[in-house]
């Protein structure tokens, strides 16, 4: 709730009337091949508006506060409005205080590039229309808010909140290969920029830093030694990626992409982060990586052949995903305890869901409707729950629970030639299977 | 507490079909349980609670199938359980439509206090049920009911104090009960003792075969239709076969092998018995045979009672045979190739024949 309120406040600041800023720049350029550079690195609370109409223009805004400007609530404010193709918008904002930086980039055209790098409690909004556009947002600090809207084909979005994408290393053999799609833009994005290296230079100590964040350590310290176990797991267990450890709590990322063959890469590190994704076109891909506790992901993909990869490392994380077309893929990996996976594939022929939950007390609820679908669920750890509802024919469900106390309930109905395999290789396991239709096979191994 | 809440939540989510009201609670003692319900045809349910030869706690399995041509298989084992304690496995299969096939295999330790229980219920035509148990104090129940046709029931048990119960209410049912002979499961397979086989058949033309190896076994068979064929084979001591055939044209054959001692056979064929035949062969020591072929309605007859006792006796009446027949044209033959043999043949009616060789 706090996160939502803070996010709402930050968003409201975007549309507020221009406050009295120490530095102020207004640039308007028309026609072709212009470059606008705004450097507001010597004062406080910079305010910049850059408008470019035409093609092949570049706007670069750098706003770095020289001192604390906590009094007015907004540190730096940048607006870039570009109308035309092959334009580039590049924004760097660094507030010394906890005040919010605000960046707005509006681009209309093809082959656009918007890059935003923010230090502080930040808000970024990028609105791009047409095809082949790239949006990259890196927000370091806390209570960040990124909102990206892409309307067109073959767009790419990369959001890093509290993370250094270049340090997020996919680990082979654990689904990490998909996640590294985020490196396409992320590694290029600001890896060498001022402040970035400093923020993530101490990667070795980052895990300790992360563990101490926001009372997470205290919160879990009394839970059956979970904190220690968790720390060991992170160190010794392969995971989809290796978080940098810098962290950012309470951040929000919102991505809307309409059109086909879009890509969204979202990285969040720290606790209490929220990521929301909405992709509406054919062949869209999204890679989500969250490290820390109490993180949420809420995803919706409506196009055919959508591809979603989600990795969450930490406790009390949740992933809610809905896909509404066929030949789609959900690959979810949660490493930690008390995690929730709620996944739905509606009207999803040839759909695939792969879910891995490592740690105890996890809960997976899966709904899949259509033909020739597959659900592959692996739960390692104690007292896990799997609740699966699959309708349609020629579909397969494979559930593996590797530790004691697992509960599995599967309802498979309305079709034929379906197959269920449940493996519960431990004690105190419960399996309930309900199948309707013909030619179905149910196998329970305990 | 959390665990209990989670379990309750899960169970509350289950929207079972009306026909699948199965009481099925998760165990509080680290046991496994599996429930499979299938509605439709050509389905297969397999519950394996002996993966890698390990039982992970006690096992509870239930399969309910409501369609034609379904298969259900349950495997349960506790022989090499990593969890200490006495284990009892329980498995139930219910098939409510035609051509169902059900198989239950249970294995647990000899000498265990816990017991295995397996139940197969088939209300369908052409149903097959196969039940194998190894260990002590096991109970196997097969019920093939509701006018089923051509059912087949097979029970195999090894161990001490096992019970096999088969009920068929169907035409041309076949029953096979083996107590004390199968092997090939995990661990040793000693001879079976103190086992009981109970078979009730209410359909016409049943074919019932019971084989018991070991001592102090008992086979109780009731057949109430016509043209029934009952065969009992025993190898061991102090074994008893008790057959009641309330029908016509029945055939009862009971054989006690040479190594047997003090076996007894009691055969009752009554209710206007016509054309029934009983053959008893006892080759061991000190056997007793009691055959009654009665004509309660007044139209019976043409029955045959044939007793061969080839064993040894050491005192008076160690080898003993009694045949009681009424009606007409019955035939009684007793052949006792032993010392201390006694034969009593009582016939009332017309055109009887009695032959005794001692």
Interface residues (C-beta under 8 A of the other chain):
Chain A: X361 X383 X385 X387 X404 X405 X407 X409 X411 X416 X422 X423 X424 X425 X426 X427 X428 X429 X430 X431 X432 X433 X434 X435 X436 X437 X438 X439 X440 X441 X442 X443 X444 X445 X446
Chain B: X2 X3 X6 X7 X9 X10 X13 X14 X15 X16 X17 X20 X24 X26 X27 X30 X31 X32 X33 X34 X35 X36 X37 X38 X39 X40 X41 X42 X43 X44 X45 X46 X47 X48 X49 X51 X56 X57 X59 X61 X67 X83
